[in-house]
Amino acid sequence: MRTLLDTEPAPRPVSAPRQPPRGVRRWHPRTALEAYGMLAPSILGFTVFLIAPIVVVVALSFYDWNLLSDPEFIGLENYRELAGDERALQSIGNTFYYVLLNIPAQTVLALALALAVNSKVKARNAFRVIYVLPWMAMPVALGVIWRWVFDPAYGALNRFLEVFGVDGASWLTDSAWAMPVIASVNVWQYTGYTMLFFLAGLQAIPAQLYEAADVDGASAPYRFFKITLPLLRPSMLFVLITSVIGSFQVFDTIHVMTAGGPAGSTATLNYQIYLESFTQRNAGYASMLAVILFAIIALITLAQVSFFRKRTVYDFS
């Protein structure tokens, strides 16, 4: 006798859902819209406050504009004028001079402080806080204080030197001393901040490497140059990039302490941009100088990244 089961066809096998090729993700419109919606505030802020100003400045560098009348297109005339502008060329030289004074001293001192507070010394946490305190102060306020300290007639430094029978220099009115003084003030303010990044890099180095070096009888200089310094390159790259960019943009300390003097010896490129914009009312020419400053910073940053790219280890495992 045939049963019901004999007459029904066998069920068709259910095939598994087709998967996309490996490495290919499916497009989900709803998920994508949600992601772009969350990113929209950041993208809008990035565009309005960074990309748009850069585009406007680059465009203005081809115009002659006194901030009052309508801009007049002059093409590359501003860039041609730079070749014969002694003040602008001096400001470029002053900027590089300041960077060369500031960056090596700040980097070496910050690394030395990081090594010191990373060792097993008493109250090292207190020293870490003390070293960072200058960075937390306002640059304008510090500039006022240091201007009084270096004042040739009534400054605290020259009064202190008089106790030992030493005649102090005209620190802020002498072209030979003014820029080194500005650089020393900024080194004092930002060394503690830079120290924090080196300290983080030191604490990321595995202790087993130093233990193995001790077993092999390696000296302290050998451990520093063969272990510490090579493995600090990620921190060194970050410190150099941020410090160089900040040094090329120095403004507050110079404006408060010397106002670009004496005889323009402390007028950096960033300060010259300010003078051209708001003193000379030459916004087009100032925009051209800003483009030059941006190009210099970008080239130096690319050079630093290229130098450290194949010399940096990020995985210490």
N, C-alpha and C positions, 0 to 999 in steps of 0.2 A: 504494500500500500504506500503510495506517495504521501509524504507529509508536507506540511506547509514550508518546512525548512528546505525541502528538496526543490520546491518551485520558486523560491525567492532567489534572486541573483546575489552573488557574493558581494559584500560591500567593497567599494572602491577604496584603495589605500589613500589616506590623506597625506598629501605631500607637505613637507616642511616649508614654511614661508621663505621665499627667496631672499637671500641675504645680499646686500651690496658688496661689491668687490672689496677685498681687504685694503684698508687705507682710505676708502672713499666713504664719506659721511653723507647721510641723507639730509636734504634741505627741509627744515621744518619752519615754515613762515612764521608761525606764532612764536616759537622760541627765538628766532632771529629778531623779530620785532621787539620782543621783551628785552633782548640783550642791547639792541641799539637804543631803546628807550632809556635804559639804565646808563648807557654811555653818553647820551645826548648832553647832559649838563657839562660833563668834562670836555666833550668835543666842542661844545659851544664856547666855553670859557677859553679853551686852547686856541680856537680860531679868532675870537674877538680880541683877546688880550695878548696874543703872541703872533700869530700868523698875519692878521690884518695890520698891526703896527709895522711889522717888518716890510710888508708890501708897500705901505704908504711911505715909509722912509726911503725905500729904494726908488719909488716913483718921484718923490720930492727932490732926490739928488740930481735929477735932470731939469730942475726948475730954478728960477730965481724968484724968491718969495720973502718979503719983509714982514710977514705976519699981518699986514694991514690991507695991502692991495691984492688984486688977483694974481695967482702964480703965473709966471711967464716961462714957457718952455725954452730952454737954452741948450738942450742936448748934453754933450760931454764937456761943456765949458767949465763947470765946477771942478771936474777932474783935471782938466788942463791947468786951471789956476793953482791947483795944489802944488805943482812942480815949482812954482815961484813964490810960494807963501812961506816965508822964513818962520813965522810964528807956528804954523801948523806942523812944519817939518821938525821944529824944535820940540814941540809937544810929543811927537812920535818918538823922538830920541829920548826925551825925558821919561816916557812911559816904559821903554825897554830898560832904561837905567834903573828905574824904580823896581821893575820886576826882577832884575838881576840882583839888586840889593835885598829884596824882600824874600823871594822864594827859597834860595839856598839856606839863608839863616833860619827862616821859619821852619823849614823841613828838618834840618839837622837838630835844632833845639827841641822840636816836637818829638822826634824819634828818641832823643836822649831822655827826655822827661818820661816818655812811655816806657822805656826800659827801666827807668828808676822806680816808677810807681808799680810796675809789674813784678818787681822783686819783692821778697819777703821782708819788708821794712815796717816799722811801727807807724801807725796812723796813716797808712798809705791812702785810705779812702778820703781822709781829710785833705791830704795833699792834692788828690785828684780834683776835689771841689775847688780848692784855692786856685789851682792853675786855670780852671775854666771860668772863674769869676770875671776877669777882664772882658772876655768875649760877650758876657751877658749885659755889659754896660752899653749905653748909647754912644756911637762914635762921635757925635757932635759934642756931647758932654765931656767925653774924654779929650777931645781936641781942645776945648776951652781950658781944661786943667793942664794939659801938657804945654799949651801955649804960655801959660803963666810959669810953668816950671822952667822952660827954656828961654824966657824973656831975658835979654842981655843986661838990662838995668835992674830989674826987680825980681828976677826969677830965682826960684829956690836952688837951682843947680849952681848958678854962679855965686850965690851967697854961700853955699856950702864949700865951693872951691876956694873962696876967699879965706876961709878958716885955715887952709893949708898954704896960703900965700900964692895961690895959682890964679891967674887972670883967665876968666872964662871967655869963650869965643862968642861971637855974635851969631848964635845958633840959627836963628830964623831969618836973619837979614844978610847972611853971607851965602853966596851962591855955592860955595864949596861944601857948606855944612847943611844947608836947608833940606835937600833931598835925603841924605842919610838920616837926618833926624826924623823926617816923615816916615821913612821906612822902619826905623827902630820902634817908633810908636805902634805901627801896625804889626810888627813882629811881636811886640809885647802883648798886644790885644788878642791876636789870633793863634798864637802858639799853643795855648792850652786847648783850644777847640780842635786844632789839628791833631794834638796828642791823643784825643779820644779815638780817632780812627786807627792810629797806629797801635794803641792799646788793644782795641778789638781784634786787630790782625795778629798781635802777639798771643792773645789768649786762644786764638783758633789753631795755633800750631800744636800738633800732638806732642805731649811730653815725652813719648817713647823715643822720639828722634834725639832729644837731648840726653836721655838715659843711655842710648846706644853710643852716642858720642863720648859720654863720660867713661863708659866701659872701654872704649878704644883709646882713652887718654887724650882726647882732643882738647886743645887749649881754648880759652874763652874767645880770643880773636878768631880762631878757626871756626868755632860754633856760630859766631855772629855772621861771618862772611859766607859760610857754606850752608848754613841752615836758616838762620833768622832772616837775613837780608833777602835771599832768593824767595822765601815763602811769604815775605811781606810785599811782594810786588803787586798783588791785587789792591792792597791798601795804598801802596805808593802811587799806583795809577790814579786812583780816585782822588787822593790828596793833591797830586800835582795838577790834575785837570781842574778841580774846583778852585785851588789856590791861584793858579795862573789866571783863570777867568776873573776871579775876584780882584786880583792885583791890576789887571788891565782896566778894570772898571772903577778904580779908586777915585773917590770924589770928596766924601765928607771931611776927612782929616785935612786934606789940602785946602778945601774951601774955608775951614775954620782957622787953621794955623797960619797959613801963608797967603791965601787967596791967589795962588799961582806965582807969587813972587819968591825971591827978588829977581827982577828982570826976566820974568818968565821961566826961571830955572826949575820951578816945581809945577808948572802947568802941564799936566798930562793930557793925553788925547781926549779923555772923557771930560776933563775940565775945560778944554778948548771947545768942545762941542757945546758945553753950557754957555761959554762966553759968546760964541757965534750966534747962538739961538736967542738968548735973552738980553745980551748987552749990545751986540751989533745988529740984532734982528735980521739975521741972514739965515733963515731956516733952510733954504735950499743947500747952501754951502755946509751948514751944520749936518744936514742929512747925509751929504757926501762923506763927511768925516766919520759919521756913524757907520756907514757902509764899509769904509776902510777899516775901522776898528773891528767890526764884525768879521770881515775877511781875515784879518790878522789872527783873531782868536780862533776862528774855525781852522785855519791852516796849522796853527800850533797844536790845537787839540787833535787833529788828524795825525800829525807827526808823533805825538805822544802815544796815541792808540796803536799806530803802526809799529812803534818801537817796542811796546810792551806785549803785543799780540802773541808772538811766538816765544816770549821769555817769561810768561806768567803761568803759574800752576794754581788751579782753583780747587782741585780735589786732593786733600791731604790724606785720604784713606789708604 
